Amino acid sequence: MNEARQDGAGRVAGLWRYPASSLGGESLSELAVGTEGADGDRLFGLVDIGTGEIARPDTNQKWHGVPRIAGRLVGDGRLEIRTPGGDWLAAPGEAADRAASAFLGFDASIRPFRGPGADGDGVPFSPRYQKAPIHLLTTASLAELKAQHPAGDPDPRRFRPNILVDMPPVAGHFPETEWLGRKIAIGELELAIADPCRRCGFTIIAQEGFANDPDILRTLVRKNAHNLGVYCTVTRPGRVRMGDAMRLIA
């Protein structure tokens, strides 16, 4: 067995949170992670005002522009969004909703998630975010995807990880998929590898810097049972920083 597969050694090469579901993620130098996931992750949703539908770029083409809308948290956790070529705007808010609506071509609104079982205004929390709080991906798996689909661009933004770990490629393998049931330590953080991350149509959608590519998903279906990356539960909360070492511990 290749040594890189045995010890899972690597270093953090990217950190993201996604303050608004389906919008572009926010790249960070460090990420605070609690038992429920990354601080500031998926606090808001984008909805079609006319239908109440929550943005689902993976299943409906009308939402394909949403990943090109950037989102970030500022100050004490306030959300701002920016459409391509536009300014950062406070959200939820009328100006942000007008900008998103103009970009998408129909009336849309940024609204907070209510959380599971909560009452009141806002967007019902989507069950797809309850599966596991952290998504981890390795550069080794991206390299294997590139090897299997040389014409494609496996930009990590297609796959929306919270943590990207740089590690040597292993020909013929998507390493983290082989760690299911094991634990890893990264900086102050300890994670349990819970499930493979089954990919959806979101991965093929064009964003700034890369084109629409259906063969990304077709390749993963053929070569890794539809999966890329892993979902993790948090067994020890803490901060993780760019450059932190990762290792398998159990």
C-alpha positions in Angstrom: 0.0 0.0 0.0 1.3 3.5 -0.9 2.6 5.3 2.2 0.5 8.4 1.5 -2.6 6.1 1.7 -1.4 4.5 4.9 -0.7 7.5 7.1 -3.0 10.1 5.5 -0.3 12.8 6.0 -1.0 16.2 4.5 -1.4 19.9 5.2 -4.4 22.2 5.0 -4.3 24.0 1.6 -7.8 25.7 1.7 -10.5 26.6 4.1 -14.0 27.8 3.2 -17.4 28.5 4.8 -20.6 29.2 3.0 -22.6 31.8 4.9 -25.5 31.6 2.3 -26.4 28.2 0.9 -25.5 27.7 -2.8 -23.8 31.1 -3.0 -20.1 31.4 -3.5 -18.0 30.4 -0.5 -15.8 32.6 1.6 -12.1 31.6 1.6 -10.4 32.0 5.0 -7.0 31.7 6.6 -8.5 29.9 9.7 -11.8 28.3 10.5 -13.4 27.8 13.9 -15.3 24.6 14.1 -17.8 23.5 16.7 -19.8 20.3 17.1 -22.4 21.6 14.7 -19.9 22.6 12.0 -17.9 25.6 10.9 -18.8 28.9 12.5 -20.9 31.0 10.1 -21.6 28.2 7.8 -25.0 28.1 5.9 -26.9 30.6 8.0 -28.9 32.0 5.1 -30.8 30.7 2.1 -31.9 32.3 -1.2 -35.5 31.8 -2.2 -37.8 32.4 -5.2 -40.2 35.0 -3.8 -43.0 33.8 -6.1 -42.8 30.1 -5.3 -41.0 29.9 -1.9 -38.5 27.5 -3.5 -35.1 27.4 -1.9 -32.2 27.7 -4.4 -31.1 24.3 -5.7 -28.6 24.8 -8.5 -28.1 21.0 -8.6 -31.6 20.3 -9.7 -33.0 23.4 -11.5 -31.2 25.3 -14.2 -32.9 28.6 -13.2 -30.6 28.6 -10.2 -27.3 28.0 -12.1 -26.2 31.6 -11.6 -26.3 31.4 -7.9 -22.8 30.1 -7.2 -21.5 33.2 -9.0 -23.1 35.4 -6.3 -20.4 35.9 -3.6 -21.2 35.8 0.1 -19.2 36.8 3.2 -19.6 37.6 6.8 -18.3 40.9 8.1 -18.0 42.6 11.5 -20.2 40.8 14.1 -21.4 38.2 11.6 -23.4 40.3 9.2 -23.9 38.9 5.8 -23.0 40.7 2.6 -23.5 39.5 -1.0 -22.1 40.7 -4.3 -23.4 39.8 -7.8 -20.8 39.8 -10.6 -19.6 43.3 -11.3 -21.6 44.7 -8.4 -20.9 46.1 -5.0 -21.0 44.3 -1.6 -24.5 44.8 -0.2 -25.9 44.0 3.3 -28.2 41.0 3.3 -31.0 40.4 4.1 -31.9 43.7 2.7 -33.9 45.3 -0.2 -30.8 46.4 -2.2 -29.3 42.9 -2.0 -32.6 41.3 -3.0 -32.9 43.7 -6.0 -29.4 42.9 -7.1 -29.9 39.1 -6.8 -33.2 39.3 -8.6 -31.8 41.4 -11.5 -28.9 38.9 -11.9 -31.1 35.8 -11.8 -34.0 37.2 -13.8 -36.8 36.6 -11.3 -37.7 37.9 -7.8 -35.5 36.4 -5.2 -34.7 37.1 -1.6 -31.9 36.3 1.0 -33.5 35.0 4.2 -32.1 33.3 7.4 -32.5 29.6 8.0 -34.9 28.9 10.8 -33.1 25.8 12.0 -34.6 22.3 12.4 -38.0 22.4 14.0 -38.0 26.2 14.6 -41.0 28.4 14.1 -41.2 31.9 12.7 -40.0 33.7 9.6 -37.1 32.5 7.5 -36.2 29.6 5.3 -36.8 26.0 6.6 -33.5 24.3 7.2 -32.7 21.9 4.5 -32.1 18.2 5.6 -29.2 17.9 3.2 -27.1 20.0 5.7 -27.9 17.8 8.6 -26.0 14.8 7.2 -22.6 15.8 8.6 -21.2 19.2 9.6 -17.8 19.2 7.8 -16.9 18.4 4.2 -13.2 17.4 3.7 -11.5 16.9 0.3 -7.9 16.2 -0.7 -5.8 17.4 -3.5 -4.9 13.8 -4.1 -8.5 13.1 -5.1 -8.6 16.2 -7.3 -5.5 14.9 -9.0 -7.0 11.5 -9.6 -10.1 13.1 -11.0 -7.9 15.1 -13.4 -6.1 11.9 -14.4 -9.4 10.2 -15.2 -10.8 13.3 -17.0 -7.7 15.2 -18.4 -9.8 17.7 -20.3 -11.7 18.8 -17.2 -10.9 21.4 -14.5 -11.4 19.9 -11.0 -11.3 23.3 -9.3 -12.1 22.7 -5.6 -14.9 25.4 -5.8 -16.9 22.9 -7.8 -17.1 20.6 -4.7 -17.6 23.2 -1.9 -15.3 21.7 0.8 -14.8 23.2 4.2 -11.3 21.8 4.4 -9.0 21.0 1.5 -5.9 19.0 2.4 -2.8 18.9 0.2 -1.3 15.4 0.0 0.6 13.4 -2.6 -1.5 11.9 -5.4 -2.0 8.2 -5.3 -2.6 6.7 -8.8 -5.9 4.9 -9.1 -7.2 6.1 -5.7 -9.4 8.7 -4.1 -7.7 8.5 -0.7 -10.1 10.1 1.7 -12.9 7.8 0.5 -10.9 4.9 1.8 -10.7 6.4 5.3 -14.4 5.8 6.2 -14.8 5.0 9.9 -11.4 6.5 10.8 -10.5 9.6 12.7 -8.2 12.4 11.7 -6.5 15.3 13.6 -6.0 18.7 12.0 -4.6 21.5 14.1 -6.8 21.7 17.2 -9.6 19.8 15.4 -10.5 16.1 15.5 -12.9 14.7 13.0 -14.5 11.3 12.4 -14.9 10.3 8.7 -18.6 9.5 8.5 -19.7 9.1 4.9 -18.5 9.5 1.3 -19.7 12.8 -0.3 -22.1 11.8 -3.1 -21.8 14.3 -5.8 -24.7 16.1 -7.6 -25.3 18.3 -10.5 -23.8 21.3 -8.7 -20.3 20.0 -9.7 -20.8 20.5 -13.4 -22.0 24.2 -13.2 -19.8 27.0 -14.6 -18.4 29.5 -12.2 -15.8 32.3 -12.5 -12.7 30.7 -14.0 -14.1 27.4 -15.2 -16.7 26.2 -17.6 -19.8 24.0 -17.4 -18.6 20.3 -17.6 -21.0 17.4 -17.4 -18.1 15.0 -17.7 -16.9 15.9 -14.2 -19.9 14.2 -12.7 -19.9 11.3 -15.3 -16.3 10.5 -14.4 -17.1 10.4 -10.7 -20.0 8.1 -11.3 -17.9 5.7 -13.3 -14.6 5.9 -11.3 -15.6 6.5 -7.6 -19.3 5.4 -7.2 -20.6 8.9 -7.6 -18.4 10.3 -4.7 -15.6 12.8 -4.1 -14.5 13.9 -0.6 -16.0 12.9 2.7 -18.5 14.1 5.3 -17.1 14.3 8.8 -18.5 14.7 12.3 -16.7 16.7 14.9 -15.3 14.7 17.8 -13.1 17.6 19.2 -14.0 21.2 18.3 -11.2 23.7 17.6 -9.6 26.0 15.1 -7.9 24.8 12.0 -5.5 27.0 10.1 -3.9 27.1 6.7 -0.8 24.9 6.7 -1.9 22.8 9.7 -0.8 19.2 9.5 -3.4 16.5 9.1 -2.9 12.9 10.2 -4.9 9.8 10.7 -5.1 8.9 14.4 -7.4 5.9 14.5 
